[in-house]
Amino acid sequence: MYTITLALILVTIFLWFNTSKKVKFSSRPIWLEKLVVNTKRTQILASSLALLTLLITMNLQGVGAGIFAWLVYSMGLLSLVVLLYPYQYIKYHHIILIFVLFLFVELFSSYILTH
């Protein structure tokens, strides 16, 4: 569940970052261009995802620890997006590969711990 939550936080931050007017984007994928044309809609979507991930984190860790953990996760992932996305160091297939790997590790470890 943590892997999915972190992936949703990353998507949220990525969408919000791409709605910025101050950042000069060299080239964005077509689907992203179509999505961020209407910035208000994209920011509402990103805010809804952020609230969803906050609620999931609070459910997993409790209210106080969940809010703090969500803030730490968001700050860490935001710094990665701001730092690495403009240079195009990480591609989409890298993120998907990392997500699948960590999801497998999380599911496998929870299976081992419950049996």
C-alpha positions as CSV (number, residue, x, y, z in Angstrom):
1,M,0.0,0.0,0.0
2,Y,2.9,2.4,0.7
3,T,4.2,1.9,-2.9
4,I,0.9,2.8,-4.4
5,T,0.5,5.8,-2.1
6,L,4.0,7.0,-3.0
7,A,3.3,6.6,-6.7
8,L,0.1,8.6,-6.4
9,I,2.0,11.3,-4.5
10,L,4.5,11.4,-7.3
11,V,1.8,11.6,-10.0
12,T,0.2,14.4,-8.0
13,I,3.4,16.4,-7.7
14,F,4.3,15.8,-11.3
15,L,0.9,17.1,-12.5
16,W,1.0,20.1,-10.2
17,F,4.6,20.9,-11.4
18,N,3.6,20.8,-15.0
19,T,0.9,23.4,-14.5
20,S,3.5,26.0,-13.6
21,K,3.8,29.0,-15.9
22,K,7.3,29.9,-14.6
23,V,9.0,26.7,-15.7
24,K,10.2,26.5,-19.3
25,F,9.4,23.1,-20.6
26,S,11.4,22.0,-23.6
27,S,9.3,19.1,-24.7
28,R,6.4,17.3,-23.0
29,P,4.5,14.2,-24.1
30,I,1.3,14.8,-26.1
31,W,-0.9,13.3,-23.4
32,L,0.7,15.7,-20.8
33,E,0.2,18.7,-23.1
34,K,-3.5,17.9,-23.5
35,L,-3.9,17.4,-19.8
36,V,-2.3,20.7,-18.7
37,V,-4.0,22.9,-21.2
38,N,-6.7,23.6,-18.7
39,T,-4.5,24.3,-15.6
40,K,-7.5,24.7,-13.2
41,R,-8.8,21.3,-14.0
42,T,-5.3,19.7,-13.6
43,Q,-4.8,21.5,-10.3
44,I,-8.2,20.3,-9.1
45,L,-7.2,16.7,-10.1
46,A,-3.8,17.1,-8.4
47,S,-5.5,18.5,-5.3
48,S,-8.0,15.6,-5.2
49,L,-5.2,13.1,-5.5
50,A,-3.2,14.8,-2.8
51,L,-6.2,14.7,-0.5
52,L,-6.7,11.0,-1.3
53,T,-3.1,10.1,-0.6
54,L,-3.2,12.2,2.7
55,L,-6.2,10.2,3.8
56,I,-4.6,6.9,2.8
57,T,-1.4,7.8,4.7
58,M,-3.5,8.9,7.8
59,N,-5.4,5.6,7.6
60,L,-2.1,3.6,7.5
61,Q,-0.2,5.4,10.2
62,G,-2.7,7.3,12.3
63,V,-3.6,11.0,12.2
64,G,-0.5,12.7,13.6
65,A,2.1,10.4,12.1
66,G,0.2,10.2,8.9
67,I,0.1,13.9,8.3
68,F,3.8,14.3,9.1
69,A,4.7,11.3,7.0
70,W,2.7,12.7,4.1
71,L,4.5,16.0,4.3
72,V,7.9,14.3,4.4
73,Y,6.9,12.1,1.4
74,S,5.6,15.1,-0.5
75,M,8.7,17.2,0.2
76,G,11.1,14.4,-0.8
77,L,9.3,13.6,-4.0
78,L,8.8,17.3,-4.9
79,S,12.5,17.9,-4.6
80,L,13.2,14.9,-6.9
81,V,10.7,16.1,-9.5
82,V,12.0,19.7,-9.4
83,L,15.6,18.5,-9.5
84,L,15.5,15.7,-12.0
85,Y,12.6,16.3,-14.4
86,P,14.0,19.4,-16.2
87,Y,17.1,17.4,-17.1
88,Q,15.2,14.4,-18.3
89,Y,17.4,12.0,-16.3
90,I,14.6,9.7,-15.4
91,K,12.3,8.4,-18.1
92,Y,8.8,7.0,-17.7
93,H,10.0,3.4,-18.1
94,H,12.5,3.9,-15.3
95,I,9.7,5.1,-12.9
96,I,7.5,2.2,-13.9
97,L,10.3,-0.3,-13.4
98,I,11.1,1.1,-10.0
99,F,7.3,1.1,-9.0
100,V,6.9,-2.6,-10.1
101,L,10.1,-3.6,-8.3
102,F,9.1,-2.0,-5.0
103,L,5.5,-3.2,-5.3
104,F,6.8,-6.7,-5.7
105,V,9.1,-6.4,-2.7
106,E,6.3,-4.9,-0.6
107,L,3.8,-7.6,-1.6
108,F,6.3,-10.4,-1.2
109,S,7.5,-9.2,2.3
110,S,3.9,-8.8,3.5
111,Y,3.1,-12.3,2.3
112,I,6.2,-13.7,4.0
113,L,5.3,-11.9,7.3
114,T,1.7,-13.1,7.3
115,H,2.5,-16.8,6.7
